[in-house]
């Protein structure tokens, strides 16, 4: 009985975290509105495939797929091997914005002391 009670309390505490409605969040650029902060994460990595309706990005060694819609804002040429930052709706996996760069962004090393 105690286990059931504890499980119910935990479920009730966690439920609000996952029930946020992100359907109104467009996730097209940062910063997003305060209502959409938890709905619009960014994924950064190497593009492993790109098609008219979908993109795959290697993020931390795992491939993530995102939907590319007619409303997705794409800056740069979206193709395999390029690096991209994808701002997306975490519930729908629709990319709101994709920023493409030809190289992985690295820290500027011009400040090195000789």
Secondary structure, DSSP 8 states (H G I E B T S, - for coil): -HHHHHHHHHHHHHHHHH----TT----SSS--GGGTTT--EEEEEEEEEETTEEEEEETTEEEEEEEEEEEEEES---TT-EEEEEE-TTT-EEEEEEEESS------TT---
